[in-house]
Amino acid sequence: MLHETDGRWAVALKAAAGDLPIRETRSLERWLPQFRASPASILAIAAPRGCDAVRFARLLEASAQLQRKFPDMCLVVLLAEEDRSLATTAYEAGAAWVQIGRWRLDPLIRLVRRRQAQFPDLAAETPIDSIWRSLPWREHPE
């Protein structure tokens, strides 16, 4: 699950590894259903560019609450280069990985793939598959 406000990280991740199942959300309230369905999912939080410490702390607190409910969850924090000073705070809050900048995404992609191998029951559907699944007839055309 990818939480961000502008879609830049989603574009970068899809360009680097289009086969990764990325579910985007712009609101914190949408995290809970995903983790009920798949408690070992990865939550990637993209701090808005120029994010202040108070707003960042709120995002990390929301993720910490979720992690208390779902201890197998994996937290990843995505930061713009100018926000690299927030990396230590993210690690202290329990982030498994902090990605600084939208280039050289290979280590992050390897982490996601290892996580998928470790928890094979993680949702592996693409966004299009997710849309088809939510339709009343639920059959994907071949």
Backbone hydrogen bonds in HBPLUS format (Angstrom, degrees):
<---DONOR---> <-ACCEPTOR-->    atom                        ^
c    i                          cat <-CA-CA->   ^        H-A-AA   ^      H-
h    n   atom  resd res      DA  || num        DHA   H-A  angle D-A-AA Bond
n    s   type  num  typ     dist DA aas  dist angle  dist       angle   num
A0044-ALA N   A0001-MET O   2.81 MM  43  6.10 173.0  1.81 169.5 172.0     1
A0002-LEU N   A0023-ARG O   2.70 MM  21  5.88 166.7  1.72 155.7 157.5     2
A0025-THR N   A0002-LEU O   2.85 MM  23  6.14 144.2  1.98 163.9 160.5     3
A0003-HIS N   A0044-ALA O   2.80 MM  41  6.12 170.5  1.81 171.5 174.8     4
A0046-ALA N   A0003-HIS O   2.84 MM  43  6.04 176.5  1.84 172.9 171.8     5
A0004-GLU N   A0025-THR O   3.29 MM  21  6.71 148.8  2.39 162.3 171.0     6
A0011-VAL N   A0007-GLY O   3.19 MM   4  6.40 160.5  2.23 149.1 153.5     7
A0012-ALA N   A0008-ARG O   3.08 MM   4  6.34 162.3  2.11 146.8 151.6     8
A0013-LEU N   A0009-TRP O   2.82 MM   4  6.01 165.1  1.84 158.1 161.8     9
A0014-LYS N   A0010-ALA O   2.90 MM   4  6.00 161.6  1.94 149.9 155.2    10
A0015-ALA N   A0011-VAL O   2.97 MM   4  6.11 149.7  2.06 144.9 153.2    11
A0016-ALA N   A0012-ALA O   3.01 MM   4  6.21 149.9  2.10 143.5 151.5    12
A0017-ALA N   A0013-LEU O   2.83 MM   4  5.92 152.8  1.91 149.2 156.6    13
A0020-LEU N   A0017-ALA O   3.13 MM   3  5.88 170.6  2.14 124.0 126.9    14
A0030-ARG N   A0027-SER O   3.34 MM   3  5.88 156.6  2.40 110.0 116.0    15
A0031-TRP N   A0028-LEU O   3.12 MM   3  5.70 169.5  2.13 120.5 123.4    16
A0035-PHE N   A0031-TRP O   3.22 MM   4  6.51 157.2  2.28 154.9 161.8    17
A0036-ARG N   A0032-LEU O   2.95 MM   4  6.20 144.6  2.08 155.3 166.1    18
A0037-ALA N   A0033-PRO O   3.13 MM   4  6.31 154.1  2.20 144.7 150.7    19
A0038-SER N   A0034-GLN O   2.92 MM   4  6.11 144.6  2.05 141.6 152.4    20
A0041-SER N   A0038-SER O   3.08 MM   3  5.72 148.0  2.19 132.5 131.7    21
A0074-CYS N   A0041-SER O   3.06 MM  33  6.37 160.4  2.10 149.7 152.9    22
A0043-LEU N   A0074-CYS O   2.76 MM  31  6.09 163.9  1.78 164.0 168.7    23
A0076-VAL N   A0043-LEU O   2.83 MM  33  6.04 164.0  1.85 156.1 154.8    24
A0045-ILE N   A0076-VAL O   2.84 MM  31  6.31 157.2  1.89 161.4 162.6    25
A0078-LEU N   A0045-ILE O   2.79 MM  33  5.91 169.3  1.80 145.6 146.6    26
A0047-ALA N   A0078-LEU O   2.98 MM  31  6.24 151.7  2.06 164.5 169.5    27
A0051-CYS N   A0048-PRO O   2.91 MM   3  5.21 120.0  2.28 152.5 145.6    28
A0056-PHE N   A0052-ASP O   3.03 MM   4  6.23 163.0  2.06 156.0 161.5    29
A0057-ALA N   A0053-ALA O   2.88 MM   4  5.97 151.6  1.96 140.5 148.3    30
A0058-ARG N   A0054-VAL O   3.06 MM   4  6.39 149.3  2.15 145.8 153.5    31
A0059-LEU N   A0055-ARG O   3.13 MM   4  6.49 156.3  2.19 148.0 153.6    32
A0060-LEU N   A0056-PHE O   2.97 MM   4  6.28 161.5  2.01 152.7 157.8    33
A0061-GLU N   A0057-ALA O   2.84 MM   4  6.01 150.7  1.93 145.8 154.1    34
A0062-ALA N   A0058-ARG O   2.97 MM   4  6.18 159.7  2.01 148.9 153.8    35
A0063-SER N   A0059-LEU O   3.04 MM   4  6.33 155.3  2.10 145.7 152.6    36
A0064-ALA N   A0060-LEU O   2.84 MM   4  6.04 146.9  1.95 142.1 151.9    37
A0065-GLN N   A0061-GLU O   2.95 MM   4  6.22 154.8  2.01 151.1 156.6    38
A0066-LEU N   A0062-ALA O   3.15 MM   4  6.40 155.9  2.22 142.1 148.5    39
A0067-GLN N   A0063-SER O   2.85 MM   4  6.09 150.7  1.94 144.8 153.5    40
A0068-ARG N   A0064-ALA O   2.98 MM   4  6.25 140.5  2.14 143.5 153.2    41
A0069-LYS N   A0065-GLN O   3.32 MM   4  6.66 146.3  2.44 140.7 148.6    42
A0069-LYS N   A0066-LEU O   3.11 MM   3  5.22 123.3  2.45  96.6 110.6    43
A0070-PHE N   A0066-LEU O   2.84 MM   4  6.06 149.2  1.94 148.2 158.3    44
A0073-MET N   A0070-PHE O   2.98 MM   3  5.66 166.5  2.00 126.2 130.1    45
A0096-ALA N   A0075-LEU O   2.71 MM  21  5.65 157.4  1.76 156.0 161.3    46
A0077-VAL N   A0097-TRP O   2.99 MM  20  6.45 162.0  2.02 155.7 160.7    47
A0099-GLN N   A0077-VAL O   2.83 MM  22  6.26 156.4  1.88 162.9 169.7    48
A0079-LEU N   A0099-GLN O   2.77 MM  20  6.07 172.8  1.78 172.2 173.5    49
A0101-GLY N   A0079-LEU O   2.74 MM  22  6.07 169.6  1.75 171.1 168.8    50
A0083-ASP N   A0080-ALA O   2.88 MM   3  5.32 154.8  1.94 115.5 124.0    51
A0084-ARG N   A0081-GLU O   3.25 MM   3  5.45 157.6  2.31 117.2 115.8    52
A0086-LEU N   A0083-ASP O   2.91 MM   3  5.84 171.3  1.92 132.0 135.0    53
A0087-ALA N   A0084-ARG O   3.07 MM   3  5.51 168.0  2.08 117.1 120.7    54
A0090-ALA N   A0086-LEU O   3.04 MM   4  6.35 152.8  2.12 151.2 159.4    55
A0091-TYR N   A0087-ALA O   2.98 MM   4  6.33 160.1  2.02 157.2 161.6    56
A0092-GLU N   A0088-THR O   2.91 MM   4  6.14 159.0  1.95 150.7 157.1    57
A0093-ALA N   A0089-THR O   2.99 MM   4  6.18 132.4  2.22 138.2 150.7    58
A0093-ALA N   A0090-ALA O   3.12 MM   3  5.05 129.8  2.39  92.8 106.4    59
A0095-ALA N   A0090-ALA O   3.08 MM   5  5.60 160.4  2.12 144.4 143.0    60
A0094-GLY N   A0091-TYR O   3.02 MM   3  5.20 160.5  2.06 107.1 112.4    61
A0108-LEU N   A0105-LEU O   3.07 MM   3  5.39 116.4  2.49 108.7 123.8    62
A0109-ILE N   A0105-LEU O   2.95 MM   4  6.18 162.5  1.98 161.2 167.0    63
A0110-ARG N   A0106-ASP O   2.87 MM   4  6.08 157.8  1.92 155.9 161.8    64
A0111-LEU N   A0107-PRO O   3.03 MM   4  6.26 153.3  2.11 142.5 149.4    65
A0112-VAL N   A0108-LEU O   3.03 MM   4  6.36 157.0  2.08 150.0 155.7    66
A0113-ARG N   A0109-ILE O   2.94 MM   4  6.21 162.5  1.97 151.2 155.8    67
A0114-ARG N   A0110-ARG O   2.86 MM   4  6.07 157.8  1.91 151.3 157.4    68
A0115-ARG N   A0111-LEU O   2.96 MM   4  6.13 155.5  2.02 145.9 152.9    69
A0116-GLN N   A0112-VAL O   2.90 MM   4  6.20 153.7  1.97 149.2 156.4    70
A0117-ALA N   A0113-ARG O   2.99 MM   4  6.26 151.6  2.07 144.7 152.1    71
A0118-GLN N   A0114-ARG O   2.85 MM   4  6.08 150.5  1.94 146.8 155.6    72
A0119-PHE N   A0115-ARG O   2.88 MM   4  6.03 151.3  1.96 149.5 156.7    73
A0122-LEU N   A0119-PHE O   3.01 MM   3  5.81 162.2  2.05 129.0 130.5    74
A0130-SER N   A0126-THR O   2.97 MM   4  6.27 154.9  2.04 153.6 161.1    75
A0131-ILE N   A0127-PRO O   3.02 MM   4  6.33 150.9  2.10 144.7 151.7    76
A0132-TRP N   A0128-ILE O   2.99 MM   4  6.32 165.5  2.01 154.3 157.5    77
A0133-ARG N   A0129-ASP O   2.87 MM   4  6.07 155.9  1.93 149.1 156.1    78
A0134-SER N   A0130-SER O   3.14 MM   4  6.36 140.0  2.31 139.8 149.3    79
A0134-SER N   A0131-ILE O   3.08 MM   3  5.22 128.1  2.36  98.4 111.9    80
A0135-LEU N   A0132-TRP O   3.15 MM   3  5.31 152.1  2.23 103.5 111.9    81
A0138-ARG N   A0135-LEU O   3.17 MM   3  5.14 136.7  2.37 102.4 114.4    82
